[in-house]
Amino acid sequence: MSSGKILLGVLAGVAAGALLGVLFAPDKGWNTRKRISKKADDYADLLTEKFNEFLDTISEKIEQIKDDAAGVADEAFIKSERSKN
């Protein structure tokens, strides 16, 4: 199981727990809705941040793979040129 799926599962569980906690808390309806909205915004921001970090990590790995592939290609070209001589 990938770490992205685990992170998403944990975040979903935390969000569901917070939502249920707010819903069952004895408070006025408008205050409860306001708290739910704030929590939803907080979790949306957190999820966006984590997703952007995930994309940055993937981009870095792709660049590293490209660099490695270019290095291997250069080495192969040099070896083929040497073998011609």
PDB file of N, CA, C and O in Angstrom:
ATOM      1  N   MET A   1       0.855  -1.169   0.000  1.00  0.00           N
ATOM      2  CA  MET A   1       0.000   0.000   0.000  1.00  0.00           C
ATOM      3  C   MET A   1       0.900   1.230   0.000  1.00  0.00           C
ATOM      4  O   MET A   1       1.868   1.285   0.758  1.00  0.00           O
ATOM      5  N   SER A   2       0.600   2.190  -0.818  1.00  0.00           N
ATOM      6  CA  SER A   2       1.446   3.375  -0.938  1.00  0.00           C
ATOM      7  C   SER A   2       1.201   4.334   0.227  1.00  0.00           C
ATOM      8  O   SER A   2       0.143   4.327   0.857  1.00  0.00           O
ATOM      9  N   SER A   3       2.208   5.152   0.487  1.00  0.00           N
ATOM     10  CA  SER A   3       2.086   6.103   1.590  1.00  0.00           C
ATOM     11  C   SER A   3       1.017   7.149   1.295  1.00  0.00           C
ATOM     12  O   SER A   3       0.408   7.683   2.222  1.00  0.00           O
ATOM     13  N   GLY A   4       0.780   7.448   0.023  1.00  0.00           N
ATOM     14  CA  GLY A   4      -0.269   8.402  -0.341  1.00  0.00           C
ATOM     15  C   GLY A   4      -1.643   7.895   0.057  1.00  0.00           C
ATOM     16  O   GLY A   4      -2.474   8.658   0.551  1.00  0.00           O
ATOM     17  N   LYS A   5      -1.882   6.609  -0.158  1.00  0.00           N
ATOM     18  CA  LYS A   5      -3.177   6.032   0.212  1.00  0.00           C
ATOM     19  C   LYS A   5      -3.341   5.990   1.732  1.00  0.00           C
ATOM     20  O   LYS A   5      -4.426   6.237   2.259  1.00  0.00           O
ATOM     21  N   ILE A   6      -2.258   5.675   2.416  1.00  0.00           N
ATOM     22  CA  ILE A   6      -2.326   5.630   3.876  1.00  0.00           C
ATOM     23  C   ILE A   6      -2.606   7.017   4.426  1.00  0.00           C
ATOM     24  O   ILE A   6      -3.449   7.181   5.308  1.00  0.00           O
ATOM     25  N   LEU A   7      -1.898   8.022   3.904  1.00  0.00           N
ATOM     26  CA  LEU A   7      -2.101   9.399   4.341  1.00  0.00           C
ATOM     27  C   LEU A   7      -3.529   9.847   4.082  1.00  0.00           C
ATOM     28  O   LEU A   7      -4.152  10.470   4.941  1.00  0.00           O
ATOM     29  N   LEU A   8      -4.047   9.535   2.908  1.00  0.00           N
ATOM     30  CA  LEU A   8      -5.417   9.907   2.576  1.00  0.00           C
ATOM     31  C   LEU A   8      -6.410   9.219   3.517  1.00  0.00           C
ATOM     32  O   LEU A   8      -7.384   9.839   3.942  1.00  0.00           O
ATOM     33  N   GLY A   9      -6.178   7.963   3.841  1.00  0.00           N
ATOM     34  CA  GLY A   9      -7.042   7.245   4.772  1.00  0.00           C
ATOM     35  C   GLY A   9      -7.021   7.848   6.165  1.00  0.00           C
ATOM     36  O   GLY A   9      -8.060   7.986   6.810  1.00  0.00           O
ATOM     37  N   VAL A  10      -5.823   8.206   6.626  1.00  0.00           N
ATOM     38  CA  VAL A  10      -5.698   8.818   7.955  1.00  0.00           C
ATOM     39  C   VAL A  10      -6.417  10.167   7.982  1.00  0.00           C
ATOM     40  O   VAL A  10      -7.154  10.466   8.922  1.00  0.00           O
ATOM     41  N   LEU A  11      -6.198  10.975   6.947  1.00  0.00           N
ATOM     42  CA  LEU A  11      -6.860  12.279   6.893  1.00  0.00           C
ATOM     43  C   LEU A  11      -8.379  12.137   6.843  1.00  0.00           C
ATOM     44  O   LEU A  11      -9.096  12.900   7.490  1.00  0.00           O
ATOM     45  N   ALA A  12      -8.862  11.179   6.087  1.00  0.00           N
ATOM     46  CA  ALA A  12     -10.306  10.959   6.014  1.00  0.00           C
ATOM     47  C   ALA A  12     -10.856  10.528   7.377  1.00  0.00           C
ATOM     48  O   ALA A  12     -11.932  10.969   7.781  1.00  0.00           O
ATOM     49  N   GLY A  13     -10.122   9.671   8.080  1.00  0.00           N
ATOM     50  CA  GLY A  13     -10.552   9.234   9.403  1.00  0.00           C
ATOM     51  C   GLY A  13     -10.572  10.373  10.411  1.00  0.00           C
ATOM     52  O   GLY A  13     -11.500  10.488  11.212  1.00  0.00           O
ATOM     53  N   VAL A  14      -9.554  11.203  10.369  1.00  0.00           N
ATOM     54  CA  VAL A  14      -9.500  12.348  11.272  1.00  0.00           C
ATOM     55  C   VAL A  14     -10.643  13.312  10.970  1.00  0.00           C
ATOM     56  O   VAL A  14     -11.294  13.819  11.883  1.00  0.00           O
ATOM     57  N   ALA A  15     -10.878  13.559   9.699  1.00  0.00           N
ATOM     58  CA  ALA A  15     -11.955  14.476   9.314  1.00  0.00           C
ATOM     59  C   ALA A  15     -13.310  13.926   9.751  1.00  0.00           C
ATOM     60  O   ALA A  15     -14.142  14.671  10.268  1.00  0.00           O
ATOM     61  N   ALA A  16     -13.536  12.636   9.549  1.00  0.00           N
ATOM     62  CA  ALA A  16     -14.811  12.032   9.950  1.00  0.00           C
ATOM     63  C   ALA A  16     -14.982  12.103  11.469  1.00  0.00           C
ATOM     64  O   ALA A  16     -16.070  12.403  11.960  1.00  0.00           O
ATOM     65  N   GLY A  17     -13.909  11.830  12.208  1.00  0.00           N
ATOM     66  CA  GLY A  17     -13.978  11.904  13.666  1.00  0.00           C
ATOM     67  C   GLY A  17     -14.269  13.311  14.153  1.00  0.00           C
ATOM     68  O   GLY A  17     -15.073  13.504  15.065  1.00  0.00           O
ATOM     69  N   ALA A  18     -13.622  14.285  13.550  1.00  0.00           N
ATOM     70  CA  ALA A  18     -13.865  15.678  13.948  1.00  0.00           C
ATOM     71  C   ALA A  18     -15.290  16.092  13.623  1.00  0.00           C
ATOM     72  O   ALA A  18     -15.939  16.771  14.419  1.00  0.00           O
ATOM     73  N   LEU A  19     -15.777  15.689  12.466  1.00  0.00           N
ATOM     74  CA  LEU A  19     -17.146  16.023  12.069  1.00  0.00           C
ATOM     75  C   LEU A  19     -18.158  15.403  13.035  1.00  0.00           C
ATOM     76  O   LEU A  19     -19.098  16.072  13.464  1.00  0.00           O
ATOM     77  N   LEU A  20     -17.968  14.142  13.370  1.00  0.00           N
ATOM     78  CA  LEU A  20     -18.889  13.488  14.308  1.00  0.00           C
ATOM     79  C   LEU A  20     -18.812  14.128  15.693  1.00  0.00           C
ATOM     80  O   LEU A  20     -19.829  14.278  16.370  1.00  0.00           O
ATOM     81  N   GLY A  21     -17.605  14.503  16.110  1.00  0.00           N
ATOM     82  CA  GLY A  21     -17.456  15.154  17.406  1.00  0.00           C
ATOM     83  C   GLY A  21     -18.196  16.478  17.460  1.00  0.00           C
ATOM     84  O   GLY A  21     -18.822  16.806  18.468  1.00  0.00           O
ATOM     85  N   VAL A  22     -18.125  17.228  16.392  1.00  0.00           N
ATOM     86  CA  VAL A  22     -18.815  18.522  16.337  1.00  0.00           C
ATOM     87  C   VAL A  22     -20.325  18.314  16.269  1.00  0.00           C
ATOM     88  O   VAL A  22     -21.085  19.038  16.911  1.00  0.00           O
ATOM     89  N   LEU A  23     -20.755  17.330  15.496  1.00  0.00           N
ATOM     90  CA  LEU A  23     -22.201  17.095  15.349  1.00  0.00           C
ATOM     91  C   LEU A  23     -22.856  16.651  16.659  1.00  0.00           C
ATOM     92  O   LEU A  23     -24.001  17.008  16.935  1.00  0.00           O
ATOM     93  N   PHE A  24     -22.133  15.876  17.458  1.00  0.00           N
ATOM     94  CA  PHE A  24     -22.717  15.377  18.694  1.00  0.00           C
ATOM     95  C   PHE A  24     -22.476  16.303  19.889  1.00  0.00           C
ATOM     96  O   PHE A  24     -22.972  16.035  20.983  1.00  0.00           O
ATOM     97  N   ALA A  25     -21.737  17.363  19.698  1.00  0.00           N
ATOM     98  CA  ALA A  25     -21.507  18.318  20.778  1.00  0.00           C
ATOM     99  C   ALA A  25     -22.768  19.159  20.982  1.00  0.00           C
ATOM    100  O   ALA A  25     -23.384  19.600  20.011  1.00  0.00           O
ATOM    101  N   PRO A  26     -23.148  19.378  22.227  1.00  0.00           N
ATOM    102  CA  PRO A  26     -24.352  20.176  22.480  1.00  0.00           C
ATOM    103  C   PRO A  26     -24.058  21.660  22.233  1.00  0.00           C
ATOM    104  O   PRO A  26     -23.391  22.313  23.036  1.00  0.00           O
ATOM    105  N   ASP A  27     -24.555  22.167  21.137  1.00  0.00           N
ATOM    106  CA  ASP A  27     -24.318  23.549  20.771  1.00  0.00           C
ATOM    107  C   ASP A  27     -25.447  23.995  19.847  1.00  0.00           C
ATOM    108  O   ASP A  27     -26.210  23.168  19.348  1.00  0.00           O
ATOM    109  N   LYS A  28     -25.550  25.279  19.625  1.00  0.00           N
ATOM    110  CA  LYS A  28     -26.583  25.798  18.733  1.00  0.00           C
ATOM    111  C   LYS A  28     -26.258  25.415  17.291  1.00  0.00           C
ATOM    112  O   LYS A  28     -25.095  25.228  16.931  1.00  0.00           O
ATOM    113  N   GLY A  29     -27.299  25.302  16.479  1.00  0.00           N
ATOM    114  CA  GLY A  29     -27.136  24.870  15.098  1.00  0.00           C
ATOM    115  C   GLY A  29     -26.219  25.752  14.280  1.00  0.00           C
ATOM    116  O   GLY A  29     -25.364  25.248  13.552  1.00  0.00           O
ATOM    117  N   TRP A  30     -26.382  27.067  14.387  1.00  0.00           N
ATOM    118  CA  TRP A  30     -25.549  27.967  13.588  1.00  0.00           C
ATOM    119  C   TRP A  30     -24.093  27.876  14.002  1.00  0.00           C
ATOM    120  O   TRP A  30     -23.198  27.984  13.164  1.00  0.00           O
ATOM    121  N   ASN A  31     -23.850  27.678  15.291  1.00  0.00           N
ATOM    122  CA  ASN A  31     -22.471  27.553  15.777  1.00  0.00           C
ATOM    123  C   ASN A  31     -21.859  26.235  15.310  1.00  0.00           C
ATOM    124  O   ASN A  31     -20.690  26.183  14.928  1.00  0.00           O
ATOM    125  N   THR A  32     -22.653  25.183  15.344  1.00  0.00           N
ATOM    126  CA  THR A  32     -22.175  23.884  14.873  1.00  0.00           C
ATOM    127  C   THR A  32     -21.833  23.942  13.395  1.00  0.00           C
ATOM    128  O   THR A  32     -20.793  23.433  12.977  1.00  0.00           O
ATOM    129  N   ARG A  33     -22.704  24.561  12.597  1.00  0.00           N
ATOM    130  CA  ARG A  33     -22.438  24.676  11.157  1.00  0.00           C
ATOM    131  C   ARG A  33     -21.178  25.497  10.899  1.00  0.00           C
ATOM    132  O   ARG A  33     -20.403  25.186   9.995  1.00  0.00           O
ATOM    133  N   LYS A  34     -20.979  26.538  11.690  1.00  0.00           N
ATOM    134  CA  LYS A  34     -19.790  27.381  11.551  1.00  0.00           C
ATOM    135  C   LYS A  34     -18.528  26.577  11.882  1.00  0.00           C
ATOM    136  O   LYS A  34     -17.519  26.680  11.185  1.00  0.00           O
ATOM    137  N   ARG A  35     -18.593  25.794  12.932  1.00  0.00           N
ATOM    138  CA  ARG A  35     -17.444  24.972  13.317  1.00  0.00           C
ATOM    139  C   ARG A  35     -17.150  23.908  12.267  1.00  0.00           C
ATOM    140  O   ARG A  35     -15.988  23.645  11.959  1.00  0.00           O
ATOM    141  N   ILE A  36     -18.191  23.297  11.720  1.00  0.00           N
ATOM    142  CA  ILE A  36     -17.999  22.296  10.665  1.00  0.00           C
ATOM    143  C   ILE A  36     -17.347  22.943   9.448  1.00  0.00           C
ATOM    144  O   ILE A  36     -16.425  22.383   8.855  1.00  0.00           O
ATOM    145  N   SER A  37     -17.830  24.119   9.084  1.00  0.00           N
ATOM    146  CA  SER A  37     -17.272  24.822   7.936  1.00  0.00           C
ATOM    147  C   SER A  37     -15.800  25.158   8.161  1.00  0.00           C
ATOM    148  O   SER A  37     -14.986  25.010   7.249  1.00  0.00           O
ATOM    149  N   LYS A  38     -15.456  25.604   9.351  1.00  0.00           N
ATOM    150  CA  LYS A  38     -14.063  25.947   9.658  1.00  0.00           C
ATOM    151  C   LYS A  38     -13.185  24.709   9.600  1.00  0.00           C
ATOM    152  O   LYS A  38     -12.097  24.740   9.024  1.00  0.00           O
ATOM    153  N   LYS A  39     -13.654  23.619  10.195  1.00  0.00           N
ATOM    154  CA  LYS A  39     -12.886  22.372  10.165  1.00  0.00           C
ATOM    155  C   LYS A  39     -12.705  21.890   8.727  1.00  0.00           C
ATOM    156  O   LYS A  39     -11.622  21.440   8.354  1.00  0.00           O
ATOM    157  N   ALA A  40     -13.752  21.982   7.927  1.00  0.00           N
ATOM    158  CA  ALA A  40     -13.666  21.558   6.524  1.00  0.00           C
ATOM    159  C   ALA A  40     -12.626  22.391   5.786  1.00  0.00           C
ATOM    160  O   ALA A  40     -11.841  21.857   5.002  1.00  0.00           O
ATOM    161  N   ASP A  41     -12.620  23.688   6.031  1.00  0.00           N
ATOM    162  CA  ASP A  41     -11.621  24.552   5.399  1.00  0.00           C
ATOM    163  C   ASP A  41     -10.208  24.185   5.848  1.00  0.00           C
ATOM    164  O   ASP A  41      -9.279  24.141   5.041  1.00  0.00           O
ATOM    165  N   ASP A  42     -10.061  23.921   7.145  1.00  0.00           N
ATOM    166  CA  ASP A  42      -8.748  23.539   7.670  1.00  0.00           C
ATOM    167  C   ASP A  42      -8.253  22.244   7.024  1.00  0.00           C
ATOM    168  O   ASP A  42      -7.096  22.151   6.615  1.00  0.00           O
ATOM    169  N   TYR A  43      -9.132  21.253   6.937  1.00  0.00           N
ATOM    170  CA  TYR A  43      -8.742  19.975   6.342  1.00  0.00           C
ATOM    171  C   TYR A  43      -8.505  20.103   4.838  1.00  0.00           C
ATOM    172  O   TYR A  43      -7.633  19.427   4.292  1.00  0.00           O
ATOM    173  N   ALA A  44      -9.257  20.945   4.177  1.00  0.00           N
ATOM    174  CA  ALA A  44      -9.035  21.165   2.742  1.00  0.00           C
ATOM    175  C   ALA A  44      -7.658  21.799   2.522  1.00  0.00           C
ATOM    176  O   ALA A  44      -6.932  21.418   1.604  1.00  0.00           O
ATOM    177  N   ASP A  45      -7.309  22.762   3.368  1.00  0.00           N
ATOM    178  CA  ASP A  45      -5.990  23.382   3.263  1.00  0.00           C
ATOM    179  C   ASP A  45      -4.885  22.365   3.530  1.00  0.00           C
ATOM    180  O   ASP A  45      -3.883  22.328   2.816  1.00  0.00           O
ATOM    181  N   LEU A  46      -5.070  21.539   4.561  1.00  0.00           N
ATOM    182  CA  LEU A  46      -4.082  20.524   4.886  1.00  0.00           C
ATOM    183  C   LEU A  46      -3.932  19.518   3.750  1.00  0.00           C
ATOM    184  O   LEU A  46      -2.816  19.145   3.385  1.00  0.00           O
ATOM    185  N   LEU A  47      -5.051  19.084   3.196  1.00  0.00           N
ATOM    186  CA  LEU A  47      -5.015  18.125   2.101  1.00  0.00           C
ATOM    187  C   LEU A  47      -4.333  18.729   0.874  1.00  0.00           C
ATOM    188  O   LEU A  47      -3.562  18.049   0.197  1.00  0.00           O
ATOM    189  N   THR A  48      -4.610  19.993   0.586  1.00  0.00           N
ATOM    190  CA  THR A  48      -3.965  20.664  -0.538  1.00  0.00           C
ATOM    191  C   THR A  48      -2.459  20.743  -0.323  1.00  0.00           C
ATOM    192  O   THR A  48      -1.676  20.502  -1.243  1.00  0.00           O
ATOM    193  N   GLU A  49      -2.064  21.079   0.894  1.00  0.00           N
ATOM    194  CA  GLU A  49      -0.639  21.158   1.218  1.00  0.00           C
ATOM    195  C   GLU A  49       0.047  19.805   1.049  1.00  0.00           C
ATOM    196  O   GLU A  49       1.116  19.717   0.444  1.00  0.00           O
ATOM    197  N   LYS A  50      -0.564  18.764   1.580  1.00  0.00           N
ATOM    198  CA  LYS A  50       0.019  17.421   1.472  1.00  0.00           C
ATOM    199  C   LYS A  50       0.067  16.956   0.026  1.00  0.00           C
ATOM    200  O   LYS A  50       1.038  16.322  -0.388  1.00  0.00           O
ATOM    201  N   PHE A  51      -0.966  17.262  -0.746  1.00  0.00           N
ATOM    202  CA  PHE A  51      -0.988  16.873  -2.154  1.00  0.00           C
ATOM    203  C   PHE A  51       0.119  17.589  -2.921  1.00  0.00           C
ATOM    204  O   PHE A  51       0.779  16.986  -3.767  1.00  0.00           O
ATOM    205  N   ASN A  52       0.324  18.877  -2.629  1.00  0.00           N
ATOM    206  CA  ASN A  52       1.392  19.625  -3.297  1.00  0.00           C
ATOM    207  C   ASN A  52       2.763  19.071  -2.924  1.00  0.00           C
ATOM    208  O   ASN A  52       3.652  18.989  -3.772  1.00  0.00           O
ATOM    209  N   GLU A  53       2.938  18.689  -1.661  1.00  0.00           N
ATOM    210  CA  GLU A  53       4.194  18.058  -1.255  1.00  0.00           C
ATOM    211  C   GLU A  53       4.400  16.746  -2.001  1.00  0.00           C
ATOM    212  O   GLU A  53       5.512  16.441  -2.432  1.00  0.00           O
ATOM    213  N   PHE A  54       3.335  15.976  -2.151  1.00  0.00           N
ATOM    214  CA  PHE A  54       3.398  14.714  -2.878  1.00  0.00           C
ATOM    215  C   PHE A  54       3.793  14.958  -4.334  1.00  0.00           C
ATOM    216  O   PHE A  54       4.636  14.244  -4.878  1.00  0.00           O
ATOM    217  N   LEU A  55       3.184  15.968  -4.965  1.00  0.00           N
ATOM    218  CA  LEU A  55       3.522  16.289  -6.353  1.00  0.00           C
ATOM    219  C   LEU A  55       4.971  16.747  -6.478  1.00  0.00           C
ATOM    220  O   LEU A  55       5.656  16.389  -7.437  1.00  0.00           O
ATOM    221  N   ASP A  56       5.439  17.534  -5.518  1.00  0.00           N
ATOM    222  CA  ASP A  56       6.834  17.971  -5.543  1.00  0.00           C
ATOM    223  C   ASP A  56       7.787  16.787  -5.446  1.00  0.00           C
ATOM    224  O   ASP A  56       8.794  16.729  -6.151  1.00  0.00           O
ATOM    225  N   THR A  57       7.462  15.848  -4.570  1.00  0.00           N
ATOM    226  CA  THR A  57       8.290  14.654  -4.411  1.00  0.00           C
ATOM    227  C   THR A  57       8.326  13.849  -5.704  1.00  0.00           C
ATOM    228  O   THR A  57       9.387  13.398  -6.136  1.00  0.00           O
ATOM    229  N   ILE A  58       7.158  13.674  -6.316  1.00  0.00           N
ATOM    230  CA  ILE A  58       7.089  12.926  -7.571  1.00  0.00           C
ATOM    231  C   ILE A  58       7.885  13.643  -8.655  1.00  0.00           C
ATOM    232  O   ILE A  58       8.610  12.999  -9.413  1.00  0.00           O
ATOM    233  N   SER A  59       7.761  14.955  -8.739  1.00  0.00           N
ATOM    234  CA  SER A  59       8.492  15.728  -9.745  1.00  0.00           C
ATOM    235  C   SER A  59      10.001  15.588  -9.555  1.00  0.00           C
ATOM    236  O   SER A  59      10.745  15.437 -10.523  1.00  0.00           O
ATOM    237  N   GLU A  60      10.440  15.638  -8.307  1.00  0.00           N
ATOM    238  CA  GLU A  60      11.866  15.469  -8.028  1.00  0.00           C
ATOM    239  C   GLU A  60      12.353  14.100  -8.460  1.00  0.00           C
ATOM    240  O   GLU A  60      13.432  13.975  -9.040  1.00  0.00           O
ATOM    241  N   LYS A  61      11.563  13.070  -8.179  1.00  0.00           N
ATOM    242  CA  LYS A  61      11.956  11.715  -8.563  1.00  0.00           C
ATOM    243  C   LYS A  61      11.985  11.561 -10.075  1.00  0.00           C
ATOM    244  O   LYS A  61      12.869  10.894 -10.612  1.00  0.00           O
ATOM    245  N   ILE A  62      11.036  12.168 -10.762  1.00  0.00           N
ATOM    246  CA  ILE A  62      11.022  12.097 -12.227  1.00  0.00           C
ATOM    247  C   ILE A  62      12.263  12.789 -12.793  1.00  0.00           C
ATOM    248  O   ILE A  62      12.889  12.275 -13.719  1.00  0.00           O
ATOM    249  N   GLU A  63      12.619  13.943 -12.246  1.00  0.00           N
ATOM    250  CA  GLU A  63      13.822  14.653 -12.706  1.00  0.00           C
ATOM    251  C   GLU A  63      15.071  13.820 -12.446  1.00  0.00           C
ATOM    252  O   GLU A  63      15.977  13.777 -13.278  1.00  0.00           O
ATOM    253  N   GLN A  64      15.119  13.165 -11.305  1.00  0.00           N
ATOM    254  CA  GLN A  64      16.267  12.322 -10.986  1.00  0.00           C
ATOM    255  C   GLN A  64      16.362  11.159 -11.975  1.00  0.00           C
ATOM    256  O   GLN A  64      17.453  10.816 -12.429  1.00  0.00           O
ATOM    257  N   ILE A  65      15.235  10.562 -12.301  1.00  0.00           N
ATOM    258  CA  ILE A  65      15.222   9.454 -13.257  1.00  0.00           C
ATOM    259  C   ILE A  65      15.665   9.944 -14.633  1.00  0.00           C
ATOM    260  O   ILE A  65      16.417   9.259 -15.326  1.00  0.00           O
ATOM    261  N   LYS A  66      15.197  11.133 -15.030  1.00  0.00           N
ATOM    262  CA  LYS A  66      15.624  11.698 -16.322  1.00  0.00           C
ATOM    263  C   LYS A  66      17.132  11.909 -16.341  1.00  0.00           C
ATOM    264  O   LYS A  66      17.802  11.569 -17.317  1.00  0.00           O
ATOM    265  N   ASP A  67      17.667  12.477 -15.250  1.00  0.00           N
ATOM    266  CA  ASP A  67      19.105  12.708 -15.172  1.00  0.00           C
ATOM    267  C   ASP A  67      19.882  11.400 -15.228  1.00  0.00           C
ATOM    268  O   ASP A  67      20.898  11.301 -15.916  1.00  0.00           O
ATOM    269  N   ASP A  68      19.401  10.401 -14.505  1.00  0.00           N
ATOM    270  CA  ASP A  68      20.057   9.092 -14.521  1.00  0.00           C
ATOM    271  C   ASP A  68      20.019   8.483 -15.914  1.00  0.00           C
ATOM    272  O   ASP A  68      21.014   7.925 -16.376  1.00  0.00           O
ATOM    273  N   ALA A  69      18.886   8.586 -16.580  1.00  0.00           N
ATOM    274  CA  ALA A  69      18.751   8.027 -17.929  1.00  0.00           C
ATOM    275  C   ALA A  69      19.671   8.759 -18.902  1.00  0.00           C
ATOM    276  O   ALA A  69      20.282   8.135 -19.769  1.00  0.00           O
ATOM    277  N   ALA A  70      19.771  10.084 -18.761  1.00  0.00           N
ATOM    278  CA  ALA A  70      20.666  10.851 -19.632  1.00  0.00           C
ATOM    279  C   ALA A  70      22.111  10.436 -19.393  1.00  0.00           C
ATOM    280  O   ALA A  70      22.889  10.322 -20.340  1.00  0.00           O
ATOM    281  N   GLY A  71      22.473  10.212 -18.147  1.00  0.00           N
ATOM    282  CA  GLY A  71      23.830   9.768 -17.824  1.00  0.00           C
ATOM    283  C   GLY A  71      24.132   8.413 -18.427  1.00  0.00           C
ATOM    284  O   GLY A  71      25.218   8.204 -18.966  1.00  0.00           O
ATOM    285  N   VAL A  72      23.198   7.501 -18.345  1.00  0.00           N
ATOM    286  CA  VAL A  72      23.376   6.173 -18.920  1.00  0.00           C
ATOM    287  C   VAL A  72      23.490   6.274 -20.438  1.00  0.00           C
ATOM    288  O   VAL A  72      24.324   5.603 -21.044  1.00  0.00           O
ATOM    289  N   ALA A  73      22.664   7.099 -21.045  1.00  0.00           N
ATOM    290  CA  ALA A  73      22.720   7.277 -22.494  1.00  0.00           C
ATOM    291  C   ALA A  73      24.060   7.871 -22.916  1.00  0.00           C
ATOM    292  O   ALA A  73      24.644   7.442 -23.911  1.00  0.00           O
ATOM    293  N   ASP A  74      24.551   8.856 -22.163  1.00  0.00           N
ATOM    294  CA  ASP A  74      25.849   9.455 -22.477  1.00  0.00           C
ATOM    295  C   ASP A  74      26.968   8.431 -22.364  1.00  0.00           C
ATOM    296  O   ASP A  74      27.854   8.376 -23.217  1.00  0.00           O
ATOM    297  N   GLU A  75      26.929   7.630 -21.323  1.00  0.00           N
ATOM    298  CA  GLU A  75      27.940   6.590 -21.147  1.00  0.00           C
ATOM    299  C   GLU A  75      27.893   5.582 -22.290  1.00  0.00           C
ATOM    300  O   GLU A  75      28.934   5.165 -22.797  1.00  0.00           O
ATOM    301  N   ALA A  76      26.700   5.196 -22.691  1.00  0.00           N
ATOM    302  CA  ALA A  76      26.561   4.249 -23.794  1.00  0.00           C
ATOM    303  C   ALA A  76      27.095   4.854 -25.085  1.00  0.00           C
ATOM    304  O   ALA A  76      27.744   4.160 -25.869  1.00  0.00           O
ATOM    305  N   PHE A  77      26.833   6.135 -25.317  1.00  0.00           N
ATOM    306  CA  PHE A  77      27.328   6.794 -26.515  1.00  0.00           C
ATOM    307  C   PHE A  77      28.853   6.835 -26.510  1.00  0.00           C
ATOM    308  O   PHE A  77      29.490   6.561 -27.527  1.00  0.00           O
ATOM    309  N   ILE A  78      29.433   7.178 -25.369  1.00  0.00           N
ATOM    310  CA  ILE A  78      30.897   7.235 -25.262  1.00  0.00           C
ATOM    311  C   ILE A  78      31.501   5.864 -25.507  1.00  0.00           C
ATOM    312  O   ILE A  78      32.492   5.741 -26.226  1.00  0.00           O
ATOM    313  N   LYS A  79      30.920   4.845 -24.921  1.00  0.00           N
ATOM    314  CA  LYS A  79      31.430   3.481 -25.127  1.00  0.00           C
ATOM    315  C   LYS A  79      31.298   3.057 -26.580  1.00  0.00           C
ATOM    316  O   LYS A  79      32.191   2.396 -27.110  1.00  0.00           O
ATOM    317  N   SER A  80      30.206   3.421 -27.232  1.00  0.00           N
ATOM    318  CA  SER A  80      30.049   3.042 -28.641  1.00  0.00           C
ATOM    319  C   SER A  80      31.043   3.793 -29.516  1.00  0.00           C
ATOM    320  O   SER A  80      31.532   3.242 -30.502  1.00  0.00           O
ATOM    321  N   GLU A  81      31.347   5.030 -29.175  1.00  0.00           N
ATOM    322  CA  GLU A  81      32.344   5.801 -29.929  1.00  0.00           C
ATOM    323  C   GLU A  81      33.721   5.212 -29.735  1.00  0.00           C
ATOM    324  O   GLU A  81      34.506   5.151 -30.681  1.00  0.00           O
ATOM    325  N   ARG A  82      34.031   4.774 -28.521  1.00  0.00           N
ATOM    326  CA  ARG A  82      35.339   4.159 -28.254  1.00  0.00           C
ATOM    327  C   ARG A  82      35.485   2.852 -29.011  1.00  0.00           C
ATOM    328  O   ARG A  82      36.563   2.532 -29.512  1.00  0.00           O
ATOM    329  N   SER A  83      34.407   2.104 -29.093  1.00  0.00           N
ATOM    330  CA  SER A  83      34.502   0.801 -29.764  1.00  0.00           C
ATOM    331  C   SER A  83      34.661   0.962 -31.279  1.00  0.00           C
ATOM    332  O   SER A  83      35.166   0.055 -31.940  1.00  0.00           O
ATOM    333  N   LYS A  84      34.241   2.095 -31.836  1.00  0.00           N
ATOM    334  CA  LYS A  84      34.407   2.359 -33.259  1.00  0.00           C
ATOM    335  C   LYS A  84      35.875   2.612 -33.610  1.00  0.00           C
ATOM    336  O   LYS A  84      36.335   2.305 -34.709  1.00  0.00           O
ATOM    337  N   ASN A  85      36.592   3.181 -32.638  1.00  0.00           N
ATOM    338  CA  ASN A  85      38.001   3.527 -32.900  1.00  0.00           C
ATOM    339  C   ASN A  85      38.893   2.368 -32.703  1.00  0.00           C
ATOM    340  O   ASN A  85      40.106   2.486 -32.881  1.00  0.00           O
TER     341      ASN A  85
END
